[in-house]
Amino acid sequence: MPALPFLRSEIRQITHRDGDDLLSAGLGLTGLRGNLVEAADPAAPTAAELRRRAIQQNWRGIVDLSPTGGFGQTYGAVPDVPGRELQAFAALSGARQPHRLLAQIPDHFDPQRRCLVVSPVSGSRGVYGAIGVGGAWGLPKGCAVVYTDKGAGTGFFDLASQEGVALDGRRARRGETALEFDPGPGPQGFESSWPGVAFKHAHSGDNPEAGWGLHTLQALQFGLHALDLAFPEQAPFTPDNTVIIGLGISNGGGALLRAAEADQEGWFDAVIAGEPNIVAPGSAPLIEYTMQAALYQPCAWLALPNGPALAAPEQLRAAALQRCASLHAAGLLSASEPDDQAAEALSRLQAGGWDPAALSQMGVLLAIDVWRTVLATYLQAYAQADVYSPQCGYRFAVLGPERQPLAASVAARAAWWTDASGVPPSAGVALLDGLANGADPALPGLLCAREQIQRPEVRAAIEATRGTARPQSSRVAIVHGQADGLIPMAFSSRPYARAANAQGHVVRLYEMAHVQHFDAFLGLPPVTPGHLPLLPYLFQAADFAWQSILDGSDLPPDQVIANRPRGAAVMLEPEHLGSISY
C-alpha cells in the first residue's frame, strides 16, 4: 500500500552527490550556460543523463543565464547542493491521469530548523520546471523543495510507437510500467494513419488547471512525507513543526494562489506568487484575453510597431496587413484602410483591458506564435477532449518538409522529456492546424476556437479554474512586471489583490516597470535593453517572507519598485533593480 493515498506509483529515491547534485546535476553555473549535455547514446539515454539534461534545459528555459544577466553575481547562485531526490506519480480523486511529484532534500537540511519550499512548475513544464525558482531560492538555504507538474509536464505519448515516459524519465511502451501519461487506445487504425503526439495538459481529459491548487497541496504533503522517510528519527514532519513557503511563477504562481485558497488547515506560512496566471473574481480568464490577442494583435502591431520584436519588421508588417484585411473581410473590423484597421484593432484590445505596457510586447509574443499555442492547448483541455477528438483541427506531430505528420525517431522521442516545454511547438513536436486555409491560414482555426469557447460545457470548465481571492495564509504576496504581455496584470494580479483585500484577505502586490514575462528572453538582443528580470524581486519577496515568519513581522506594503533598464551589453547591477522595501 502506498504511504499516501493519492500516490499511484512506488517512490523512487536516488542520492545525488559527487558531481551530481540537486541544483544543477553537477553542471554548476558554467555548465548550465554551456553546450547542451549529450547522452552517450542519444537513442538510449540513461536515467541519469536524462535528468542532467532536463535540469539544464529547465534552468535555461526560466532564468536569464546570459553573461550580463546578473545571475550568480547580482542575484542568485548555483552552489553545489548534494542530497536526495524522491519522485512518484500521484493523482487527484477522479482524475484520469497522474501528476508527477519530486522532492529534493539537501544534505545540509537541519531537522532542528525545518523548512519546506513548495514550488509548482511554471507553464506546462516537466517536474524540474521550477528548479530555477523554488530550487534556486530554497536549496542553498538548506530547505527541502517539492515540485509538481500539476497535471501537465513533458511525458509526451507517441501514438505510433505507443510509448510514454516512465517514472525515471526513460521511454516505455504502454503496459510495460506506470507511465506519466497514457491517453489510452484510440479508434482502430488511428495511430497508423496519423502518427501524432499526445501531451497531458491538452489531452488528459481532466481539465488539469481546475485542480492546480489540489495538485500543489498534494505536493506539500509529499514533501513532508519525503522528510519523514529521510529523517525517520525526527519524524513526523508536519505543518505545525515545519516552515512551509510557496514560491512559484506564472502557472506555478497561479497554482499556489489556488492552493492557498484550498488550504483550510493553514499549512502555508507564506505564499509568494510571481506573475500568476490566476482568474480573479469578475476578471477575464486566460483563454478569453488570449482569444482577443490572437485575433487582433497581429493587426494592432501596425499601430504600435516600436516595441521589442523577435521577427523582422517587414515580416511583422506583412502579417499585420494580411490580418487587418482578413478581419475586415470577416466583419470583425469596420475600417477599410490598413492604418485605420490597425487603429481599430488596437482600440478593441484597449477596450478589452489591455494597457500600453502589456501591448508593448506584441512583437515578441507574435513572433513565437504564443497565442495560437495557448488556444490550441487550453481549448482541448477545457473541452476535456482526448487526442482522438481534436478541437478545431489542432493536432500535434513531428512534421516533414511538406508539413505532413511523420513518425518520430527513437532519438527524437527520447529527448521530449528533457527538452520540451510541455506545450508544442517544442522539442521538434509541431502544432498542426487542420483548418489552415487561405491567405491568412491561422484565422479559420481561431474563428472556430472563438465559437467553441462559448459552448456551455467549455464555459463550465473555464469557470472551474476561477479563483475565489480568499487565500488562507496570513502572508501572501504577488510579484508582477508591468510589461508582462502574456499574463497582463490588468487581468490577473491587480484584480485578484483588489478582490482579496476587499474580502479581508491581505494580499501584497509588488509591481515593477520594465519587467516582462520571460526572464529567459532577456539574453536576446531585442529584449535586453529595455527590460529587467522578475526573479530578483521574487527572491527578495521570499526573503522578506522568511524573515517575517521568524520575527512575526508583516510583509512590506504594496508598492511599485523604482528601477531602470540597464541598456544593451551592460551587466545587471543592484542599482538597476531597486528593491522591495518597508
C-alpha positions as CSV (number, residue, x, y, z in Angstrom):
1,M,0.0,0.0,0.0
2,P,1.3,3.5,-0.8
3,A,2.1,5.6,2.2
4,L,0.0,8.4,0.9
5,P,-3.4,7.5,-0.5
6,F,-3.0,9.6,-3.6
7,L,0.2,8.0,-4.8
8,R,0.0,6.0,-8.0
9,S,3.5,4.5,-8.1
10,E,6.4,3.5,-6.0
11,I,8.6,6.3,-4.6
12,R,11.9,6.4,-6.5
13,Q,14.6,7.6,-4.2
14,I,18.1,8.4,-5.6
15,T,21.1,10.1,-3.9
16,H,22.9,12.8,-5.8
17,R,26.4,13.6,-4.7
18,D,30.0,13.7,-6.0
19,G,29.5,15.8,-9.1
20,D,25.8,15.1,-9.5
21,D,24.0,17.5,-7.1
22,L,20.4,18.6,-6.7
23,L,20.5,22.1,-8.0
24,S,22.5,21.7,-11.3
25,A,23.2,18.0,-11.6
26,G,26.9,18.8,-11.2
27,L,27.0,21.3,-14.0
28,G,27.3,24.5,-12.0
29,L,26.6,27.9,-13.4
30,T,29.3,27.5,-16.1
31,G,27.9,24.1,-17.2
32,L,24.3,25.3,-17.2
33,R,25.4,28.1,-19.6
34,G,27.5,25.8,-21.8
35,N,26.6,23.4,-24.6
36,L,23.7,21.1,-24.1
37,V,24.8,17.9,-22.4
38,E,24.5,14.9,-24.7
39,A,23.8,11.2,-23.9
40,A,26.5,8.7,-24.9
41,D,23.7,7.0,-27.0
42,P,21.0,9.6,-27.8
43,A,18.7,6.8,-28.8
44,A,19.0,5.1,-25.4
45,P,19.9,7.7,-22.7
46,T,20.3,6.6,-19.1
47,A,18.0,8.0,-16.4
48,A,21.0,10.0,-15.0
49,E,21.7,11.5,-18.5
50,L,18.1,12.4,-18.9
51,R,17.9,14.1,-15.5
52,R,21.0,16.2,-16.1
53,R,19.8,17.4,-19.5
54,A,16.3,18.1,-18.1
55,I,17.7,20.2,-15.3
56,Q,20.0,22.1,-17.7
57,Q,17.1,22.8,-20.1
58,N,14.7,23.9,-17.4
59,W,17.3,26.4,-16.0
60,R,17.8,27.8,-19.5
61,G,14.0,28.0,-20.1
62,I,13.3,30.0,-17.0
63,V,16.4,32.0,-15.9
64,D,18.4,34.6,-17.8
65,L,21.8,32.9,-17.7
66,S,23.4,35.3,-20.2
67,P,26.8,36.7,-19.2
68,T,25.4,40.2,-18.5
69,G,22.1,38.9,-17.0
70,G,23.4,39.2,-13.4
71,F,22.5,35.7,-12.2
72,G,25.3,34.4,-9.9
73,Q,26.6,37.9,-9.4
74,T,23.8,40.4,-8.7
75,Y,21.3,37.9,-7.5
76,G,21.0,34.1,-7.2
77,A,23.7,31.4,-7.2
78,V,24.3,27.8,-8.2
79,P,26.2,26.2,-5.4
80,D,26.8,22.5,-5.1
81,V,23.9,21.1,-3.2
82,P,24.3,17.3,-2.6
83,G,21.3,15.4,-1.3
84,R,18.4,13.1,-2.1
85,E,15.6,13.1,-4.6
86,L,12.3,11.3,-4.1
87,Q,9.9,11.0,-7.0
88,A,6.5,9.5,-7.6
89,F,3.3,9.7,-9.6
90,A,0.1,10.9,-7.8
91,A,-3.5,11.6,-8.8
92,L,-6.4,13.7,-7.7
93,S,-9.6,11.9,-6.8
94,G,-11.4,11.0,-10.1
95,A,-8.5,12.1,-12.3
96,R,-7.8,10.0,-15.4
97,Q,-4.1,10.9,-15.4
98,P,-1.4,11.3,-12.7
99,H,0.8,14.2,-12.0
100,R,4.5,13.9,-11.2
101,L,5.9,14.8,-7.7
102,L,9.5,15.4,-6.9
103,A,11.0,16.2,-3.5
104,Q,14.7,17.4,-3.1
105,I,16.3,17.2,0.3
106,P,19.7,18.7,0.7
107,D,22.3,17.0,2.9
108,H,22.6,20.2,4.9
109,F,18.9,20.2,5.8
110,D,18.7,20.8,9.5
111,P,15.8,18.9,11.2
112,Q,16.0,21.4,14.1
113,R,15.3,24.3,11.6
114,R,12.8,22.6,9.4
115,C,11.7,24.3,6.2
116,L,9.9,23.2,3.0
117,V,9.5,25.2,-0.2
118,V,6.6,24.2,-2.4
119,S,7.2,25.2,-6.0
120,P,4.7,24.0,-8.7
121,V,6.2,24.4,-12.1
122,S,5.6,27.3,-14.5
123,G,3.8,27.0,-17.8
124,S,3.2,23.3,-18.6
125,R,6.7,22.3,-17.9
126,G,8.0,19.0,-16.6
127,V,8.7,18.4,-12.9
128,Y,12.1,20.2,-13.0
129,G,10.4,23.3,-14.4
130,A,10.8,25.3,-11.2
131,I,14.4,24.3,-10.4
132,G,15.5,27.9,-11.1
133,V,12.7,29.3,-8.9
134,G,11.9,27.3,-5.7
135,G,15.1,25.2,-6.0
136,A,17.4,28.2,-6.6
137,W,16.0,30.0,-3.5
138,G,15.3,27.1,-1.2
139,L,18.0,24.5,-1.7
140,P,21.0,26.8,-0.8
141,K,19.2,27.8,2.4
142,G,19.0,24.2,3.4
143,C,15.3,23.9,2.8
144,A,13.7,20.8,1.2
145,V,11.9,21.7,-2.0
146,V,9.0,19.9,-3.6
147,Y,7.6,20.3,-7.1
148,T,4.7,19.1,-9.1
149,D,4.0,19.3,-12.9
150,K,0.3,20.0,-11.8
151,G,-1.2,17.7,-14.4
152,A,0.8,18.9,-17.3
153,G,4.5,18.1,-18.0
154,T,6.7,16.6,-20.7
155,G,5.7,12.9,-20.6
156,F,4.6,13.1,-24.2
157,F,2.9,9.9,-25.6
158,D,3.8,8.9,-29.1
159,L,0.8,7.4,-30.8
160,A,2.7,5.5,-33.5
161,S,5.0,3.6,-31.1
162,Q,2.6,3.5,-28.2
163,E,5.3,4.9,-26.0
164,G,5.2,7.2,-23.0
165,V,7.5,8.2,-20.2
166,A,8.3,6.1,-17.1
167,L,9.0,7.4,-13.6
168,D,12.8,7.5,-14.3
169,G,12.3,9.6,-17.4
170,R,13.0,6.9,-19.9
171,R,10.6,5.9,-22.7
172,A,8.4,2.8,-22.2
173,R,5.6,1.2,-24.1
174,R,2.1,1.0,-22.8
175,G,1.7,-1.9,-20.4
176,E,5.4,-2.2,-19.5
177,T,5.3,0.1,-16.5
178,A,3.4,3.0,-15.0
179,L,3.6,6.0,-17.4
180,E,3.4,9.7,-16.7
181,F,0.7,10.0,-19.4
182,D,-1.2,7.4,-21.5
183,P,-4.2,8.7,-23.5
184,G,-5.5,5.2,-23.9
185,P,-6.1,3.3,-27.2
186,G,-7.9,5.2,-30.0
187,P,-10.1,4.1,-32.8
188,Q,-8.8,1.1,-34.7
189,G,-6.0,2.1,-37.1
190,F,-5.8,5.7,-35.9
191,E,-2.1,5.6,-34.9
192,S,-1.0,4.0,-38.2
193,S,-3.0,6.5,-40.2
194,W,-2.0,9.6,-38.2
195,P,1.3,9.3,-36.2
196,G,0.8,12.1,-33.8
197,V,1.8,13.1,-30.3
198,A,-0.4,13.5,-27.2
199,F,0.5,15.5,-24.2
200,K,-1.1,15.7,-20.8
201,H,-2.1,19.3,-20.5
202,A,-4.2,19.2,-23.6
203,H,-5.2,15.5,-23.8
204,S,-5.6,14.2,-20.3
205,G,-9.4,14.8,-20.2
206,D,-9.0,16.1,-16.7
207,N,-9.1,19.9,-17.2
208,P,-5.9,20.0,-15.1
209,E,-6.0,23.7,-14.5
210,A,-9.1,23.3,-12.3
211,G,-7.0,21.1,-10.0
212,W,-3.8,23.1,-9.8
213,G,-4.4,24.0,-6.2
214,L,-5.1,20.4,-5.2
215,H,-2.0,19.2,-7.1
216,T,0.0,21.7,-5.1
217,L,-1.4,20.6,-1.8
218,Q,-0.6,17.0,-2.6
219,A,2.9,18.1,-3.4
220,L,3.2,19.8,0.0
221,Q,2.1,16.5,1.7
222,F,4.5,14.5,-0.4
223,G,7.3,16.9,0.6
224,L,6.6,16.3,4.3
225,H,6.4,12.6,3.8
226,A,9.7,12.6,1.9
227,L,11.2,14.3,5.0
228,D,9.7,11.6,7.2
229,L,11.5,9.0,5.0
230,A,14.7,10.9,5.0
231,F,14.8,11.5,8.8
232,P,12.7,8.8,10.4
233,E,14.2,9.5,13.9
234,Q,13.0,13.1,13.6
235,A,9.6,12.3,12.1
236,P,6.8,13.3,11.8
237,F,7.4,16.4,9.8
238,T,4.1,18.4,9.9
239,P,2.9,21.9,9.0
240,D,3.0,22.6,12.8
241,N,6.7,22.0,13.1
242,T,8.0,22.9,9.6
243,V,8.1,26.3,8.0
244,I,6.3,25.9,4.6
245,I,6.7,28.6,1.9
246,G,5.1,28.5,-1.5
247,L,7.2,30.0,-4.3
248,G,6.3,29.9,-8.0
249,I,5.8,31.9,-11.2
250,S,3.3,32.1,-14.0
251,N,1.1,29.0,-13.9
252,G,3.0,27.9,-10.9
253,G,2.2,31.2,-9.2
254,G,-1.5,30.7,-10.1
255,A,-1.4,27.2,-8.7
256,L,0.0,28.5,-5.4
257,L,-2.8,31.0,-5.0
258,R,-5.4,28.3,-5.7
259,A,-3.6,26.1,-3.2
260,A,-3.7,28.9,-0.6
261,E,-7.4,29.2,-1.2
262,A,-8.0,25.5,-0.7
263,D,-5.6,25.4,2.3
264,Q,-8.3,25.2,5.0
265,E,-5.8,23.8,7.5
266,G,-3.5,26.8,7.2
267,W,-0.5,24.7,6.1
268,F,1.3,27.5,4.3
269,D,3.2,30.0,6.4
270,A,3.7,32.2,3.3
271,V,2.9,32.2,-0.4
272,I,4.9,34.2,-2.9
273,A,3.4,34.2,-6.4
274,G,5.2,35.7,-9.4
275,E,3.3,36.8,-12.5
276,P,0.5,34.4,-11.6
277,N,-2.0,33.0,-14.1
278,I,-4.9,33.4,-11.8
279,V,-8.5,34.1,-12.8
280,A,-9.8,36.7,-10.3
281,P,-13.4,37.1,-9.4
282,G,-15.1,39.1,-12.2
283,S,-12.0,39.2,-14.4
284,A,-11.5,37.7,-17.8
285,P,-10.0,34.2,-17.9
286,L,-6.8,33.5,-19.8
287,I,-8.5,31.9,-22.9
288,E,-10.7,35.0,-23.4
289,Y,-7.9,37.6,-23.5
290,T,-5.8,35.1,-25.4
291,M,-8.5,34.8,-28.0
292,Q,-8.6,38.6,-28.3
293,A,-4.9,38.8,-28.6
294,A,-4.7,36.0,-31.2
295,L,-7.2,37.7,-33.4
296,Y,-6.3,41.4,-33.1
297,Q,-2.7,41.7,-32.0
298,P,-1.2,40.8,-35.5
299,C,-3.1,43.7,-36.9
300,A,-2.8,46.1,-34.0
301,W,1.0,45.7,-34.1
302,L,0.9,48.1,-37.1
303,A,-0.3,50.8,-34.8
304,L,2.4,50.1,-32.1
305,P,5.4,48.9,-34.0
306,N,8.2,50.2,-31.8
307,G,8.4,47.6,-29.0
308,P,10.9,44.8,-28.9
309,A,10.4,42.2,-31.6
310,L,11.8,38.7,-32.3
311,A,10.9,38.8,-36.0
312,A,12.0,41.2,-38.8
313,P,9.8,44.3,-39.0
314,E,8.9,43.6,-42.7
315,Q,7.7,40.1,-41.6
316,L,5.5,41.5,-38.9
317,R,4.3,44.2,-41.2
318,A,3.3,41.7,-43.9
319,A,1.5,39.6,-41.3
320,A,-0.2,42.7,-39.9
321,L,-1.5,43.9,-43.3
322,Q,-2.9,40.4,-44.0
323,R,-4.6,40.0,-40.7
324,C,-6.1,43.5,-40.9
325,A,-7.6,42.7,-44.3
326,S,-8.8,39.3,-43.1
327,L,-10.5,40.7,-40.0
328,H,-12.2,43.3,-42.2
329,A,-13.4,40.6,-44.6
330,A,-14.7,38.6,-41.7
331,G,-16.7,41.6,-40.4
332,L,-14.6,41.9,-37.3
333,L,-13.2,45.3,-38.3
334,S,-15.2,48.0,-39.9
335,A,-12.4,50.3,-41.2
336,S,-11.3,49.9,-44.8
337,E,-7.8,51.2,-44.8
338,P,-4.8,49.3,-43.2
339,D,-3.8,52.1,-40.8
340,D,-7.4,52.7,-39.7
341,Q,-7.9,48.9,-39.3
342,A,-4.8,48.7,-37.1
343,A,-6.0,51.6,-35.0
344,E,-9.4,49.9,-34.7
345,A,-7.8,46.6,-33.7
346,L,-5.7,48.4,-31.1
347,S,-8.8,50.2,-29.8
348,R,-10.6,46.9,-29.4
349,L,-7.7,45.5,-27.3
350,Q,-7.6,48.6,-25.2
351,A,-11.4,48.4,-24.6
352,G,-10.9,44.8,-23.6
353,G,-8.5,45.8,-20.8
354,W,-5.1,45.7,-22.4
355,D,-2.8,48.5,-21.2
356,P,0.2,50.1,-23.1
357,A,2.9,48.3,-21.1
358,A,1.4,44.8,-21.9
359,L,0.8,45.7,-25.5
360,S,4.5,46.8,-25.9
361,Q,5.4,43.1,-26.0
362,M,3.3,42.2,-29.1
363,G,6.4,42.0,-31.4
364,V,7.9,39.3,-29.1
365,L,4.8,37.2,-28.5
366,L,3.6,37.3,-32.1
367,A,7.0,36.1,-33.3
368,I,6.8,32.9,-31.2
369,D,3.1,32.3,-32.1
370,V,2.3,32.1,-28.4
371,W,-1.4,33.0,-28.7
372,R,-2.3,30.2,-31.1
373,T,-0.3,27.7,-29.0
374,V,-2.1,28.7,-25.8
375,L,-5.5,28.5,-27.5
376,A,-4.9,25.1,-29.1
377,T,-3.8,23.6,-25.7
378,Y,-6.3,25.2,-23.4
379,L,-9.3,24.7,-25.7
380,Q,-8.5,21.0,-25.8
381,A,-8.1,20.9,-22.0
382,Y,-11.3,22.8,-21.3
383,A,-13.3,20.7,-23.7
384,Q,-11.9,17.7,-21.9
385,A,-11.5,16.0,-25.3
386,D,-8.9,13.3,-25.9
387,V,-6.2,13.3,-28.6
388,Y,-8.5,11.4,-30.9
389,S,-11.1,14.2,-31.0
390,P,-9.1,17.3,-31.8
391,Q,-10.8,20.6,-31.3
392,C,-10.8,22.9,-34.3
393,G,-8.4,20.6,-36.1
394,Y,-5.5,21.4,-33.7
395,R,-3.1,18.4,-33.6
396,F,0.5,17.8,-32.7
397,A,3.1,15.8,-34.5
398,V,6.6,15.7,-35.9
399,L,6.3,17.2,-39.4
400,G,8.1,16.5,-42.6
401,P,9.2,19.0,-45.2
402,E,5.7,19.3,-46.6
403,R,4.3,19.7,-43.1
404,Q,3.0,16.1,-43.2
405,P,3.0,14.1,-39.9
406,L,5.9,11.8,-39.6
407,A,6.7,9.0,-37.1
408,A,9.3,10.4,-34.7
409,S,12.7,8.8,-34.5
410,V,13.8,6.9,-31.4
411,A,16.3,9.7,-30.5
412,A,13.7,12.4,-31.0
413,R,11.3,10.7,-28.7
414,A,14.0,10.2,-26.1
415,A,14.6,14.0,-26.0
416,W,11.0,15.0,-25.5
417,W,11.0,14.6,-21.7
418,T,14.2,16.7,-21.3
419,D,13.8,19.3,-24.0
420,A,10.1,20.1,-24.3
421,S,8.4,22.9,-22.5
422,G,5.2,20.9,-22.1
423,V,3.3,22.6,-24.9
424,P,4.2,22.2,-28.6
425,P,5.6,23.6,-30.7
426,S,8.6,22.3,-28.7
427,A,11.4,19.8,-28.9
428,G,10.6,19.0,-32.5
429,V,6.9,18.5,-32.0
430,A,4.9,21.0,-34.0
431,L,1.4,22.4,-33.9
432,L,-0.6,21.3,-36.9
433,D,-3.6,23.4,-37.8
434,G,-6.1,21.2,-39.6
435,L,-8.3,24.2,-40.6
436,A,-5.5,26.3,-42.1
437,N,-6.6,27.8,-45.3
438,G,-6.4,30.9,-47.5
439,A,-4.1,33.9,-47.4
440,D,-4.4,34.1,-43.6
441,P,-4.2,30.4,-42.8
442,A,-4.4,30.7,-39.0
443,L,-7.7,32.6,-39.0
444,P,-10.1,29.8,-39.6
445,G,-8.9,27.8,-36.6
446,L,-9.0,31.0,-34.4
447,L,-12.6,31.7,-35.5
448,C,-13.5,28.1,-34.7
449,A,-11.9,28.4,-31.3
450,R,-13.8,31.6,-30.7
451,E,-17.1,29.7,-31.2
452,Q,-16.0,26.6,-29.2
453,I,-15.1,28.5,-26.0
454,Q,-18.8,29.6,-25.8
455,R,-20.1,26.1,-25.6
456,P,-21.8,25.6,-22.1
457,E,-19.5,22.6,-21.2
458,V,-16.4,24.6,-22.1
459,R,-17.6,27.7,-20.2
460,A,-18.2,25.5,-17.2
461,A,-14.7,24.1,-17.4
462,I,-13.3,27.6,-17.7
463,E,-15.2,28.7,-14.6
464,A,-13.8,25.8,-12.7
465,T,-10.4,27.5,-12.9
466,R,-11.6,30.8,-11.4
467,G,-10.1,31.8,-8.1
468,T,-12.0,32.9,-5.0
469,A,-9.4,35.5,-3.9
470,R,-9.7,34.1,-0.4
471,P,-6.2,32.7,0.4
472,Q,-5.9,31.3,3.9
473,S,-2.3,32.1,4.6
474,S,-1.6,35.2,6.6
475,R,1.3,36.1,4.3
476,V,0.6,36.3,0.6
477,A,2.4,38.4,-1.9
478,I,2.2,38.8,-5.6
479,V,5.2,40.0,-7.6
480,H,4.4,41.1,-11.2
481,G,6.0,43.0,-14.0
482,Q,4.0,45.8,-15.5
483,A,5.3,44.9,-19.0
484,D,4.0,41.3,-18.8
485,G,2.3,40.8,-22.2
486,L,1.4,37.1,-21.7
487,I,-0.4,37.3,-18.3
488,P,-1.1,41.1,-18.0
489,M,-1.5,42.5,-14.6
490,A,-4.8,44.0,-15.6
491,F,-6.3,40.6,-16.0
492,S,-4.7,38.7,-13.1
493,S,-2.8,40.1,-10.1
494,R,-4.4,43.5,-9.8
495,P,-8.0,42.4,-9.8
496,Y,-7.0,39.4,-7.6
497,A,-5.3,41.5,-5.0
498,R,-8.2,44.0,-5.0
499,A,-10.8,41.2,-4.6
500,A,-8.8,39.5,-1.8
501,N,-8.3,42.7,0.2
502,A,-12.0,43.7,-0.3
503,Q,-12.8,40.3,1.4
504,G,-10.5,40.9,4.3
505,H,-7.6,38.7,3.0
506,V,-4.4,40.7,2.9
507,V,-2.5,40.2,-0.4
508,R,0.5,42.3,-1.0
509,L,1.2,43.4,-4.6
510,Y,4.7,44.4,-5.8
511,E,4.8,45.9,-9.3
512,M,7.9,46.6,-11.4
513,A,8.2,48.6,-14.5
514,H,10.3,47.2,-17.4
515,V,9.7,43.6,-16.4
516,Q,8.0,41.3,-18.9
517,H,7.0,37.6,-18.6
518,F,10.0,35.6,-19.8
519,D,13.3,36.1,-17.9
520,A,14.9,33.6,-20.3
521,F,14.3,36.1,-23.2
522,L,16.4,38.8,-21.6
523,G,19.6,37.4,-23.2
524,L,18.1,38.2,-26.7
525,P,19.4,41.5,-28.1
526,P,15.9,42.9,-29.0
527,V,14.7,42.3,-25.4
528,T,17.7,43.1,-23.3
529,P,18.0,46.9,-23.4
530,G,14.6,47.9,-22.0
531,H,13.8,45.0,-19.6
532,L,14.8,43.6,-16.2
533,P,14.3,40.1,-14.7
534,L,11.4,39.1,-12.4
535,L,13.3,36.6,-10.3
536,P,15.4,39.0,-8.2
537,Y,12.2,40.6,-7.0
538,L,10.6,37.2,-6.3
539,F,13.6,36.1,-4.3
540,Q,13.5,39.5,-2.4
541,A,9.9,38.9,-1.5
542,A,10.7,35.3,-0.4
543,D,13.5,36.7,1.8
544,F,11.0,39.1,3.4
545,A,8.5,36.3,3.9
546,W,11.2,34.1,5.6
547,Q,12.1,37.0,8.0
548,S,8.5,37.8,8.7
549,I,7.9,34.2,9.7
550,L,10.9,34.2,12.0
551,D,10.1,37.5,13.8
552,G,6.4,37.8,13.4
553,S,6.5,41.0,11.3
554,D,4.3,42.0,8.4
555,L,5.3,41.8,4.8
556,P,6.3,45.1,3.1
557,P,3.3,47.2,1.9
558,D,2.1,47.3,-1.7
559,Q,4.5,49.2,-3.9
560,V,5.8,50.0,-7.3
561,I,9.5,49.4,-7.2
562,A,11.7,52.1,-8.7
563,N,14.1,50.6,-11.2
564,R,15.8,51.4,-14.5
565,P,16.8,49.3,-17.6
566,R,20.5,48.6,-18.0
567,G,20.7,49.1,-21.8
568,A,22.5,46.7,-24.2
569,A,25.6,44.8,-23.2
570,V,25.6,46.2,-19.7
571,M,26.0,43.9,-16.6
572,L,22.8,43.9,-14.5
573,E,23.7,45.6,-11.2
574,P,21.6,46.2,-8.0
575,E,21.1,49.9,-8.9
576,H,19.2,48.8,-12.0
577,L,16.8,46.7,-10.0
578,G,16.0,48.8,-7.0
579,S,14.4,46.9,-4.1
580,I,11.2,46.0,-2.3
581,S,11.2,48.0,0.9
582,Y,9.2,48.9,4.0
